[in-house]
């Protein structure tokens, strides 16, 4: 089964904080990658439980 990949862009944020709401994600393990200039600067693994 091919993994789904979701991408998006944020335009001119008013502050320096970004919130990621995971309420609608299914249970499982996820990897969040933060990219700057096409390079991964931070990779975060997290688990969504019920």
PyMOL CGO cylinders between C-alpha atoms (Angstrom):
from pymol import cmd
from pymol.cgo import CYLINDER

trace = [
    CYLINDER, 0.00, 0.00, 0.00, 1.43, 3.36, -1.03, 0.3, 1, 1, 1, 1, 1, 1,
    CYLINDER, 1.43, 3.36, -1.03, 1.74, 5.94, 1.75, 0.3, 1, 1, 1, 1, 1, 1,
    CYLINDER, 1.74, 5.94, 1.75, -0.23, 9.13, 1.30, 0.3, 1, 1, 1, 1, 1, 1,
    CYLINDER, -0.23, 9.13, 1.30, 1.70, 12.38, 1.24, 0.3, 1, 1, 1, 1, 1, 1,
    CYLINDER, 1.70, 12.38, 1.24, 0.09, 15.67, 2.16, 0.3, 1, 1, 1, 1, 1, 1,
    CYLINDER, 0.09, 15.67, 2.16, 1.77, 18.97, 1.46, 0.3, 1, 1, 1, 1, 1, 1,
    CYLINDER, 1.77, 18.97, 1.46, 0.83, 22.58, 2.03, 0.3, 1, 1, 1, 1, 1, 1,
    CYLINDER, 0.83, 22.58, 2.03, 2.20, 26.10, 2.13, 0.3, 1, 1, 1, 1, 1, 1,
    CYLINDER, 2.20, 26.10, 2.13, 1.89, 28.72, 4.82, 0.3, 1, 1, 1, 1, 1, 1,
    CYLINDER, 1.89, 28.72, 4.82, 1.83, 32.33, 3.69, 0.3, 1, 1, 1, 1, 1, 1,
    CYLINDER, 1.83, 32.33, 3.69, 3.10, 35.17, 5.93, 0.3, 1, 1, 1, 1, 1, 1,
    CYLINDER, 3.10, 35.17, 5.93, 2.35, 33.98, 9.43, 0.3, 1, 1, 1, 1, 1, 1,
    CYLINDER, 2.35, 33.98, 9.43, 1.52, 36.73, 11.93, 0.3, 1, 1, 1, 1, 1, 1,
    CYLINDER, 1.52, 36.73, 11.93, 3.74, 35.21, 14.64, 0.3, 1, 1, 1, 1, 1, 1,
    CYLINDER, 3.74, 35.21, 14.64, 6.44, 32.65, 15.23, 0.3, 1, 1, 1, 1, 1, 1,
    CYLINDER, 6.44, 32.65, 15.23, 4.28, 29.74, 16.36, 0.3, 1, 1, 1, 1, 1, 1,
    CYLINDER, 4.28, 29.74, 16.36, 2.71, 27.01, 14.24, 0.3, 1, 1, 1, 1, 1, 1,
    CYLINDER, 2.71, 27.01, 14.24, 0.05, 24.70, 15.65, 0.3, 1, 1, 1, 1, 1, 1,
    CYLINDER, 0.05, 24.70, 15.65, -0.70, 21.30, 14.14, 0.3, 1, 1, 1, 1, 1, 1,
    CYLINDER, -0.70, 21.30, 14.14, -4.11, 19.91, 15.11, 0.3, 1, 1, 1, 1, 1, 1,
    CYLINDER, -4.11, 19.91, 15.11, -4.07, 16.10, 14.96, 0.3, 1, 1, 1, 1, 1, 1,
    CYLINDER, -4.07, 16.10, 14.96, -7.68, 15.52, 16.07, 0.3, 1, 1, 1, 1, 1, 1,
    CYLINDER, -7.68, 15.52, 16.07, -8.76, 14.15, 12.68, 0.3, 1, 1, 1, 1, 1, 1,
    CYLINDER, -8.76, 14.15, 12.68, -5.78, 11.84, 12.14, 0.3, 1, 1, 1, 1, 1, 1,
    CYLINDER, -5.78, 11.84, 12.14, -6.30, 8.11, 12.51, 0.3, 1, 1, 1, 1, 1, 1,
    CYLINDER, -6.30, 8.11, 12.51, -4.52, 6.20, 15.24, 0.3, 1, 1, 1, 1, 1, 1,
    CYLINDER, -4.52, 6.20, 15.24, -0.96, 5.31, 14.42, 0.3, 1, 1, 1, 1, 1, 1,
    CYLINDER, -0.96, 5.31, 14.42, 2.59, 6.56, 14.24, 0.3, 1, 1, 1, 1, 1, 1,
    CYLINDER, 2.59, 6.56, 14.24, 3.43, 9.64, 12.21, 0.3, 1, 1, 1, 1, 1, 1,
    CYLINDER, 3.43, 9.64, 12.21, 6.57, 11.48, 11.15, 0.3, 1, 1, 1, 1, 1, 1,
    CYLINDER, 6.57, 11.48, 11.15, 6.57, 15.27, 10.78, 0.3, 1, 1, 1, 1, 1, 1,
    CYLINDER, 6.57, 15.27, 10.78, 9.40, 16.75, 8.73, 0.3, 1, 1, 1, 1, 1, 1,
    CYLINDER, 9.40, 16.75, 8.73, 10.19, 20.47, 8.78, 0.3, 1, 1, 1, 1, 1, 1,
    CYLINDER, 10.19, 20.47, 8.78, 11.96, 21.59, 5.62, 0.3, 1, 1, 1, 1, 1, 1,
    CYLINDER, 11.96, 21.59, 5.62, 13.91, 24.77, 4.86, 0.3, 1, 1, 1, 1, 1, 1,
    CYLINDER, 13.91, 24.77, 4.86, 15.53, 25.34, 1.46, 0.3, 1, 1, 1, 1, 1, 1,
    CYLINDER, 15.53, 25.34, 1.46, 14.73, 21.74, 0.42, 0.3, 1, 1, 1, 1, 1, 1,
    CYLINDER, 14.73, 21.74, 0.42, 16.61, 20.33, 3.42, 0.3, 1, 1, 1, 1, 1, 1,
    CYLINDER, 16.61, 20.33, 3.42, 15.05, 18.62, 6.43, 0.3, 1, 1, 1, 1, 1, 1,
    CYLINDER, 15.05, 18.62, 6.43, 15.92, 20.76, 9.46, 0.3, 1, 1, 1, 1, 1, 1,
    CYLINDER, 15.92, 20.76, 9.46, 13.83, 18.84, 12.00, 0.3, 1, 1, 1, 1, 1, 1,
    CYLINDER, 13.83, 18.84, 12.00, 12.17, 15.43, 11.99, 0.3, 1, 1, 1, 1, 1, 1,
    CYLINDER, 12.17, 15.43, 11.99, 9.67, 14.58, 14.73, 0.3, 1, 1, 1, 1, 1, 1,
    CYLINDER, 9.67, 14.58, 14.73, 8.01, 11.20, 15.34, 0.3, 1, 1, 1, 1, 1, 1,
    CYLINDER, 8.01, 11.20, 15.34, 4.76, 11.08, 17.28, 0.3, 1, 1, 1, 1, 1, 1,
    CYLINDER, 4.76, 11.08, 17.28, 2.05, 8.55, 18.06, 0.3, 1, 1, 1, 1, 1, 1,
    CYLINDER, 2.05, 8.55, 18.06, -1.67, 9.33, 17.86, 0.3, 1, 1, 1, 1, 1, 1,
    CYLINDER, -1.67, 9.33, 17.86, -3.64, 7.42, 20.46, 0.3, 1, 1, 1, 1, 1, 1,
    CYLINDER, -3.64, 7.42, 20.46, -7.37, 7.44, 20.97, 0.3, 1, 1, 1, 1, 1, 1,
]
cmd.load_cgo(trace, "trace")
